[in-house]
Amino acid sequence: MSGITQSAIRNRHQELAAIILSFVAMLIVSWRRWTSPIADSGREMDLPLRLLRGEMLYSDINYLYPPFSPYFNSQLYRIFGAHLEVLLASGIFCSALIVALCYRIARRLLSPAEATIAAMAVVVLCLFKPTGNLIWPYSFAALYGMVFALAALLMTLRYSVPDHQSRASLLSAGVFIGLAAITKQEFAIAAAATVTAALVYLYRESPGKLLTELSHVAIPAVIITVPVYALLFYLVGWRTLVIDCHLFYTHLPPSLVFYNAHRTGLDHPLFSFVQMLGAAGVGVAAMSAIALLSDRTRGILQRASIGLITSLTVVVAIKLIAGKHWDGSPVRAMPLLLLAFIIFEWRRRESGSENRSECAALFIISVYSLAILARVSLRVPSGGAFGGYFLPTSLILFCYLFLRALPDAIGRWTSDRLSAKRSRMIGVGLLLVLLLAMAIVFGVRYRKNFDYEITARRGRFFAPRSSGQAISEALDFIEKETRPDEVIAVLPEGSDLPFLAGRRMPLRHQILIPGLMSERDEREAIAKLEEEQVRYVLIVNRPMREFGAEAFGRDFYQTLNAWIEEHYQLVKICGTVDDPQIQIGAPQFFIKILQRR
């Protein structure tokens, strides 16, 4: 017995070491290459500092999300200093916490070794994908909200275990839902939907018990959420929050509607659905191939061959239709797989399955995964700026499909344990090879693409050479030509430049998204530039195509741009171009520096 225990402990240590090693290896190879300058980054750097200086969120600074993240980061600045490294340390800590949470969630379905593979998949494909890592998120609100939502999911899973249904788990889930609600609402909605569905799943025959247990979740969530929003309404006013800052997704300008329609796939729903079918074909083809390699008895050979030929035919046909608009990733089909899991487990619960704990866990994780994918329901990304926040639990279920569900199905079809074991080994091998290959590819991309070092007063990082030279030249100019803490304006986006240089950004809107500012807002911005006697305005080549318009001053905010052109003159172009007529949208990245006449 002692030998078995020691062996289990040794294996557990090896599995933990594998997760830590993958995290540390990716951290080292990507070191200081996480920050994507200009897009969104300035808001995350500069906003907490402005709050620390006494400005008021929403009224003094336009902000689209709930208040937790900027005020929390401002306290980090208060304690550790206003520096880029402070936020990066927070990103590293939260990323490590996400891996730990995902491992514990995966253990509800998978063995320790299988859960280790799932956690490593989260590390490589979610935390460190170069096009959208979580060390430097597009929004810390999304990062913190993700942590709270995953914690609520884990508490729900703990409660679902028979004979271990402690109300402390429900109270904890309610606390995390409340924290998510004051951080980023979509994560709170997903977590609340998951807890509700879980309790309905467990107590569908006992409405009284269901309502009682729901109250244990709702009370702490309400205690956290209501006072925060009540205080905001009292201090800021409903019009600013609801109409101007769109805090509850109300009165959205056409640009944000356009952006969200593209993200969800609702801009071309039929085309998006066709791609989902193609992604499902890729998944079926992979499973059919594994089945063929696992067992070649007549029953398996016939089923797997038909599945492989049919799915490959579908994949080829849809690839011809979609062309370059579809990358062939099976992740696009996750909503279909999740719906299948939810329906299957609901029915299996009705049939009185013996393995109640695994049934409940699979149902709960599937509900959460589907709820969190709602924003990208028809166009699930395999990564990028948003995929990392939505995919971790889906990746866990993906591993479950290949490491547990498929081998068990093959075992039932063949009545052969060896075939099931062989299938599981093939699945493990394929996943490990895929993760290793992706880790190597990502490491090469980090080192190759982020090779221009930028050193500033408040931070140091590596940027792509295409933009790094212009950013470095702009920071050098600001350092030499302006005073410490002087006010400079950067348009339409890029307040990371004044933050990194130790200067101040005066405008209420830090990101000039098309349609976000009214004519009155433009006039107020002009008045602010006049009041602060801003000497330098920087115009960054930041197209806004994802919002349905491209160039600041040409396609939107012409009033503000016309005033700037009248009162400022070009003194320098940072970057590899020297054409004074170059406009936003040009292929070369540039920053124009304008000085007040």
C-alpha positions in Angstrom: 0.0 0.0 0.0 2.9 2.3 0.9 4.5 1.6 -2.5 1.3 2.5 -4.4 1.0 5.7 -2.4 4.5 6.7 -3.0 4.1 6.0 -6.7 0.9 8.0 -6.9 2.6 10.9 -5.1 5.6 10.7 -7.5 3.3 10.7 -10.5 1.4 13.7 -9.1 4.6 15.6 -8.6 5.7 14.8 -12.2 2.4 16.0 -13.6 2.6 19.2 -11.6 6.2 19.7 -12.8 5.0 19.3 -16.4 2.4 22.0 -16.0 4.9 24.4 -14.3 7.6 23.6 -16.8 5.3 24.4 -19.8 4.2 27.7 -18.1 7.8 28.7 -17.2 9.1 27.7 -20.7 6.5 29.8 -22.5 7.1 32.7 -20.0 10.8 32.7 -20.7 10.6 32.4 -24.5 8.1 35.2 -24.6 9.7 37.4 -22.0 8.7 41.1 -22.3 7.1 40.3 -25.7 3.5 40.3 -24.4 2.6 43.9 -24.9 0.9 45.0 -28.1 1.4 48.7 -28.2 -1.3 51.3 -29.2 -4.4 49.1 -29.6 -6.2 49.0 -26.1 -2.9 49.0 -24.2 -2.9 52.7 -23.5 -6.2 52.5 -21.7 -4.9 49.7 -19.5 -1.7 51.5 -18.6 -2.9 55.1 -18.2 -6.4 54.8 -16.8 -5.5 53.5 -13.4 -2.9 56.3 -13.0 -5.5 59.0 -13.9 -7.8 57.5 -11.2 -4.9 57.6 -8.8 -4.5 61.3 -9.5 -8.1 62.0 -8.5 -10.0 61.8 -11.8 -13.4 60.1 -11.7 -14.2 57.1 -13.8 -17.0 57.5 -16.3 -17.5 61.3 -15.7 -13.9 62.4 -16.2 -12.8 59.4 -18.3 -15.0 57.5 -20.6 -15.0 53.8 -19.9 -17.2 50.9 -21.2 -16.7 48.3 -18.5 -17.6 48.1 -14.8 -15.2 49.7 -12.3 -13.4 46.9 -10.5 -10.4 46.5 -12.9 -9.2 50.2 -13.2 -9.6 50.9 -9.5 -7.9 47.7 -8.5 -5.0 48.4 -10.8 -4.8 52.0 -9.5 -4.3 50.5 -6.0 -1.5 48.3 -7.4 0.1 51.5 -8.7 -0.4 53.1 -5.3 1.5 50.2 -3.6 4.1 49.3 -6.2 4.4 52.4 -8.3 3.0 53.4 -11.7 5.0 51.1 -14.0 4.3 48.7 -16.8 5.9 45.9 -14.8 3.3 46.2 -12.1 0.5 45.3 -14.6 2.7 42.5 -16.2 3.2 41.0 -12.8 -0.6 41.0 -12.2 -1.0 39.4 -15.6 1.5 36.6 -14.8 -0.1 36.0 -11.4 -3.6 35.8 -12.9 -2.5 33.5 -15.7 -0.9 31.1 -13.2 -4.1 31.2 -11.2 -6.2 30.4 -14.4 -4.0 27.3 -15.0 -4.5 26.1 -11.5 -8.3 26.6 -11.7 -8.5 24.9 -15.1 -6.5 21.9 -13.7 -8.9 21.6 -10.8 -11.9 21.9 -13.2 -10.4 19.3 -15.5 -9.9 16.8 -12.6 -13.7 16.6 -12.4 -13.7 14.7 -15.7 -10.2 13.5 -16.3 -7.4 11.5 -14.6 -4.5 13.5 -13.2 -2.4 12.7 -16.3 -5.2 13.7 -18.7 -6.0 16.8 -16.7 -2.3 17.7 -17.0 -2.5 17.6 -20.8 -5.7 19.8 -20.6 -3.9 22.3 -18.4 -0.9 22.4 -20.7 -3.3 23.0 -23.6 -4.6 26.1 -21.8 -1.1 27.3 -21.2 0.0 27.0 -24.8 -3.2 27.9 -26.7 -4.8 30.4 -24.4 -2.2 32.1 -22.2 0.6 32.4 -24.6 -0.7 32.6 -28.1 1.3 35.5 -29.7 -1.8 37.1 -31.3 -3.6 37.4 -28.0 -1.8 36.4 -24.8 -3.2 36.8 -21.3 -0.1 38.2 -19.7 -1.0 41.5 -21.3 -4.7 41.2 -22.0 -6.6 43.5 -24.3 -8.6 44.4 -21.1 -7.7 43.6 -17.5 -11.4 43.6 -16.9 -11.7 40.5 -19.1 -8.7 38.9 -17.3 -10.0 39.5 -13.8 -13.6 38.6 -14.9 -12.4 35.3 -16.3 -10.6 34.4 -13.0 -13.8 35.1 -11.0 -16.0 33.2 -13.5 -13.7 30.1 -13.4 -13.6 30.3 -9.6 -17.5 30.3 -9.6 -17.5 27.3 -11.9 -15.1 25.4 -9.7 -17.3 26.1 -6.6 -20.4 24.9 -8.6 -18.6 21.7 -9.5 -17.6 21.1 -5.9 -21.2 21.5 -4.8 -22.4 19.1 -7.5 -20.5 16.1 -6.0 -23.0 13.8 -4.2 -22.7 13.8 -0.4 -20.5 16.9 -0.5 -23.1 19.6 -1.3 -21.9 22.2 1.1 -23.7 25.5 1.0 -20.3 27.2 1.5 -19.5 26.3 -2.1 -22.7 28.1 -3.2 -22.0 31.1 -1.1 -18.5 31.2 -2.6 -19.9 30.9 -6.1 -22.2 33.8 -5.4 -19.3 36.0 -4.2 -17.3 35.3 -7.3 -20.4 36.0 -9.5 -20.8 39.3 -7.7 -17.1 40.2 -8.3 -17.4 39.3 -11.9 -20.5 41.5 -12.2 -18.5 44.5 -11.1 -15.6 43.5 -13.4 -17.1 42.4 -16.8 -20.7 41.5 -17.0 -20.5 38.7 -19.6 -18.4 36.6 -17.3 -20.9 37.1 -14.5 -23.8 36.2 -16.8 -22.0 33.0 -17.9 -21.2 32.0 -14.2 -24.8 32.8 -13.1 -26.3 30.8 -15.9 -24.0 27.9 -15.0 -24.9 27.8 -11.3 -28.6 28.1 -12.2 -28.5 25.3 -14.8 -26.5 23.1 -12.3 -29.1 23.6 -9.6 -32.0 22.9 -12.0 -30.1 19.8 -13.1 -29.7 18.6 -9.5 -33.1 19.6 -8.1 -35.5 19.5 -11.1 -37.9 17.4 -9.0 -37.7 19.7 -5.9 -38.7 23.3 -6.8 -38.6 24.3 -3.1 -35.0 23.0 -2.7 -34.0 24.6 -6.0 -35.2 28.1 -4.9 -33.6 27.7 -1.5 -30.2 26.8 -3.0 -30.5 29.6 -5.6 -31.0 32.1 -2.9 -27.6 31.1 -1.3 -26.0 32.1 -4.6 -28.0 35.2 -5.3 -27.7 36.8 -1.8 -23.9 37.3 -1.8 -23.9 38.3 -5.5 -26.5 41.0 -4.8 -24.7 42.2 -1.7 -21.6 42.8 -3.7 -23.2 44.1 -7.0 -26.1 46.4 -5.9 -24.2 48.7 -3.6 -21.4 49.2 -6.2 -23.8 50.2 -9.0 -26.0 52.2 -6.6 -22.9 54.2 -5.7 -22.0 54.7 -9.3 -25.5 56.0 -10.2 -25.4 58.3 -7.2 -21.9 59.8 -8.0 -22.0 59.7 -11.8 -25.6 59.7 -12.9 -27.6 57.3 -14.9 -27.3 59.2 -18.2 -23.5 59.1 -18.2 -23.5 55.4 -17.3 -26.3 54.1 -19.4 -26.3 56.4 -22.5 -22.8 57.8 -22.7 -20.6 54.9 -21.4 -23.0 52.1 -22.5 -22.3 50.2 -19.3 -25.2 47.9 -19.7 -24.9 47.4 -23.4 -27.5 50.0 -24.1 -27.7 52.8 -26.7 -24.8 51.2 -28.5 -23.5 53.3 -31.4 -23.5 51.6 -34.9 -19.7 51.1 -34.7 -20.0 48.8 -31.6 -23.0 47.0 -33.1 -20.9 46.4 -36.3 -18.0 45.2 -34.2 -20.1 42.8 -32.0 -21.9 41.4 -35.1 -18.6 40.5 -36.7 -17.4 38.9 -33.4 -20.5 36.8 -33.0 -20.7 35.8 -36.7 -24.1 37.3 -37.0 -23.0 39.7 -39.7 -23.1 36.6 -42.1 -24.9 33.9 -40.0 -25.4 31.4 -42.8 -21.8 31.6 -43.9 -20.7 31.3 -40.2 -22.9 28.2 -39.7 -21.4 26.6 -42.8 -17.9 27.1 -41.4 -19.2 25.5 -38.1 -20.2 22.4 -40.1 -16.8 22.3 -41.7 -15.1 22.5 -38.3 -17.3 19.6 -37.1 -16.1 17.7 -40.2 -12.5 18.2 -39.1 -13.3 16.9 -35.7 -15.1 13.8 -37.0 -12.3 13.1 -39.4 -9.8 13.2 -36.6 -11.9 10.9 -34.4 -12.5 8.5 -37.3 -8.7 8.3 -38.0 -8.0 7.5 -34.4 -10.7 4.8 -34.4 -9.2 3.2 -37.5 -5.7 3.2 -35.9 -7.1 1.7 -32.7 -9.1 -1.2 -34.0 -9.6 -2.8 -37.4 -12.4 -5.2 -36.7 -15.1 -5.2 -39.3 -17.6 -3.1 -37.2 -15.1 -0.3 -36.4 -13.5 -0.4 -39.9 -16.9 0.2 -41.5 -18.1 2.9 -39.2 -14.8 4.8 -39.1 -14.2 4.6 -42.8 -17.7 6.0 -43.6 -17.1 8.7 -41.0 -13.7 9.6 -42.4 -14.7 9.7 -46.0 -17.9 11.7 -45.3 -16.3 14.2 -43.0 -13.3 14.8 -45.4 -15.8 15.4 -48.2 -17.6 17.9 -46.2 -14.3 19.6 -45.1 -13.1 19.9 -48.7 -16.4 21.2 -50.0 -16.7 23.9 -47.3 -13.0 24.9 -47.6 -13.7 25.5 -51.3 -16.7 27.7 -50.4 -15.0 29.6 -47.5 -11.5 29.9 -48.9 -9.2 31.9 -46.8 -12.0 33.0 -44.5 -11.8 29.7 -42.6 -8.6 28.4 -41.1 -9.9 24.8 -40.8 -9.8 24.9 -37.0 -12.2 22.4 -35.4 -12.8 24.9 -32.6 -15.4 26.6 -34.7 -17.7 23.6 -34.0 -17.5 23.9 -30.2 -21.1 25.2 -29.8 -22.4 22.1 -31.6 -20.3 19.8 -29.4 -21.4 21.6 -26.2 -25.1 21.4 -27.1 -24.6 17.7 -27.7 -22.9 17.2 -24.3 -25.7 19.2 -22.5 -28.5 17.3 -24.1 -26.8 13.9 -23.7 -26.0 14.5 -20.0 -29.5 15.8 -19.3 -31.0 12.7 -20.7 -28.5 10.4 -19.0 -29.5 12.0 -15.7 -33.1 11.2 -16.4 -32.1 7.6 -17.1 -30.5 7.3 -13.7 -26.8 6.8 -14.7 -24.6 5.4 -12.0 -21.7 7.8 -12.5 -23.7 10.8 -11.2 -20.6 12.9 -10.4 -19.1 12.7 -13.9 -22.5 13.3 -15.5 -23.1 16.5 -13.4 -19.5 17.7 -14.1 -19.8 17.2 -17.8 -23.2 19.0 -17.9 -22.0 21.9 -15.8 -18.7 22.5 -17.6 -20.6 22.3 -21.0 -23.1 24.9 -19.9 -20.4 27.3 -18.8 -18.4 26.7 -22.0 -21.5 27.4 -24.1 -22.5 30.5 -22.1 -19.1 32.0 -22.2 -18.9 31.4 -26.0 -22.2 33.3 -26.5 -20.4 36.5 -27.6 -18.6 34.5 -30.4 -21.3 31.8 -30.8 -21.1 31.5 -34.6 -17.5 32.4 -35.1 -15.5 30.8 -32.3 -11.9 32.0 -32.6 -9.0 29.5 -32.1 -7.1 32.3 -30.4 -6.4 35.9 -31.2 -7.3 38.8 -29.0 -10.4 37.1 -27.5 -10.1 33.4 -27.8 -8.0 32.9 -24.7 -10.7 34.2 -22.5 -13.5 32.0 -23.9 -11.7 28.7 -24.7 -10.1 27.1 -21.6 -13.1 25.0 -20.5 -13.8 24.1 -24.1 -10.3 22.8 -24.4 -10.8 20.7 -21.3 -13.9 19.2 -23.0 -12.0 18.8 -26.2 -9.4 16.7 -24.3 -12.2 14.8 -22.6 -13.7 14.0 -26.1 -10.4 12.5 -27.4 -9.0 11.0 -24.1 -12.2 9.6 -22.5 -15.4 9.7 -24.6 -14.0 8.3 -27.8 -11.9 5.5 -26.2 -15.0 4.5 -24.1 -17.1 4.5 -27.2 -14.6 2.3 -29.0 -14.5 0.0 -26.0 -18.3 -0.4 -26.1 -18.4 -1.0 -29.8 -15.6 -3.7 -29.8 -15.9 -5.0 -26.2 -12.2 -4.9 -26.3 -10.3 -3.0 -23.5 -7.1 -3.1 -25.6 -8.7 -1.2 -28.4 -10.0 1.5 -25.9 -6.5 1.7 -24.4 -4.9 2.0 -27.8 -7.3 4.8 -28.7 -6.5 6.7 -25.5 -2.7 6.4 -26.1 -3.1 7.6 -29.7 -5.2 10.6 -28.4 -2.6 11.4 -25.8 0.2 11.2 -28.4 -1.5 13.4 -30.9 -2.4 16.1 -28.3 1.1 16.1 -26.9 2.7 16.4 -30.4 0.3 19.1 -31.3 1.0 21.1 -28.1 4.8 20.7 -28.6 4.6 21.8 -32.2 2.4 24.8 -31.3 4.7 25.8 -28.4 7.7 25.7 -30.8 5.9 27.7 -33.4 4.7 30.3 -30.9 8.2 30.6 -29.4 9.7 31.2 -32.8 7.1 33.9 -33.6 7.7 35.7 -30.3 11.4 35.8 -30.9 11.1 36.7 -34.6 8.2 39.1 -34.6 8.8 41.0 -31.4 12.5 42.0 -31.8 12.5 45.8 -31.3 13.3 46.8 -27.8 11.6 49.9 -26.4 12.9 51.4 -23.2 11.0 54.2 -21.6 10.6 55.9 -18.2 7.8 53.7 -17.1 8.5 50.4 -18.8 10.6 48.2 -21.1 9.3 45.7 -23.7 9.8 44.3 -27.1 7.5 45.4 -30.0 7.2 44.3 -33.6 9.9 46.1 -35.7 7.1 47.4 -38.0 5.8 49.6 -35.2 8.6 49.6 -32.7 10.8 52.1 -34.5 8.0 54.7 -34.7 7.0 54.2 -31.1 10.6 54.5 -29.9 11.2 57.7 -32.0 8.0 59.2 -30.6 9.0 58.4 -27.0 12.5 59.9 -27.6 10.9 63.1 -29.0 8.5 63.4 -26.0 11.4 62.8 -23.6 13.5 65.6 -25.2 10.9 68.2 -26.2 8.4 68.1 -23.3 8.5 68.5 -19.6 7.9 65.7 -17.1 4.1 65.4 -16.4 3.3 67.8 -19.4 0.0 67.2 -21.1 0.1 65.7 -24.6 -2.7 64.3 -26.7 -2.5 61.1 -28.8 -5.2 60.4 -31.3 -7.2 58.3 -32.2 -5.5 55.8 -29.8 -2.2 55.4 -28.1 -2.3 56.9 -24.5 0.4 54.3 -23.6 2.9 56.9 -25.1 2.2 59.6 -22.5 2.1 56.9 -19.8 5.4 55.3 -20.7 7.1 58.8 -21.1 5.8 60.1 -17.8 3.4 62.6 -19.4 -0.4 63.1 -19.1 -3.3 62.5 -21.4 -6.0 65.2 -21.1 -8.9 63.9 -23.1 -12.0 62.2 -21.6 -12.0 59.6 -24.4 -8.8 57.6 -24.5 -9.8 55.6 -27.5 -11.6 57.4 -30.2 -13.8 54.6 -31.5 -16.1 55.8 -34.4 -19.5 56.9 -33.1 -18.5 56.9 -29.4 -18.1 60.7 -29.3 -21.0 63.0 -30.1 -20.5 66.4 -31.7 -20.7 67.9 -28.2 -17.9 65.5 -27.1 -15.7 66.7 -29.9 -16.3 70.3 -28.8 -15.5 69.4 -25.3 -12.3 67.8 -26.4 -11.3 70.9 -28.3 -12.1 73.0 -25.2 -9.9 70.7 -23.2 -7.0 71.1 -25.6 -7.4 74.8 -25.4 -7.7 74.9 -21.6 -4.6 72.7 -21.1 -2.7 74.6 -23.8 -1.5 71.3 -25.2 1.7 71.9 -27.2 1.9 68.5 -29.0 -0.7 66.3 -30.6 0.3 62.9 -31.9 -1.6 61.2 -34.7 -1.1 57.5 -34.8 -1.7 55.2 -37.9 -4.4 53.3 -36.1 -7.2 52.3 -38.6 -10.6 51.5 -37.0 -11.8 49.1 -39.7 -13.2 46.6 -37.2 -15.6 49.3 -36.2 -16.8 50.0 -39.7 -14.8 53.1 -40.4 -11.1 53.5 -41.1 -9.4 56.9 -40.6 -9.8 59.5 -37.9 -10.4 62.9 -39.3 -11.5 61.6 -42.7 -14.2 59.0 -41.9 -15.2 60.2 -38.4 -14.6 63.1 -36.0 -14.0 65.6 -38.8 -14.8 68.5 -36.5 -12.0 67.7 -34.0 -9.5 66.9 -36.8 -10.3 70.2 -38.6 -9.6 72.2 -35.5 -6.3 70.4 -35.0 -5.3 71.0 -38.6 -6.0 74.7 -38.1 -4.1 75.1 -34.8 -1.3 72.7 -35.2 1.5 72.0 -37.7 3.5 68.9 -38.6 7.0 68.9 -37.1 8.0 65.2 -37.3 6.9 61.8 -38.7 8.1 58.9 -36.7 8.7 55.6 -38.6 10.1 54.5 -41.9 8.2 57.0 -44.0 8.7 60.8 -44.5 5.7 61.6 -46.7 3.8 64.4 -44.9 0.7 63.5 -46.9 0.5 59.9 -45.7 -2.8 59.1 -44.1 -4.2 56.6 -41.5 -4.7 53.3 -43.2 -1.4 53.3 -45.0 0.5 49.9 -44.8 3.5 51.5 -43.1 3.1 52.3 -39.4 3.8 56.0 -38.5 3.2 58.6 -35.8 2.8 62.2 -36.8 3.8 64.8 -34.2 2.0 68.1 -34.5 3.0 71.2 -32.6 0.7 74.1 -31.7 1.2 77.0 -34.1 
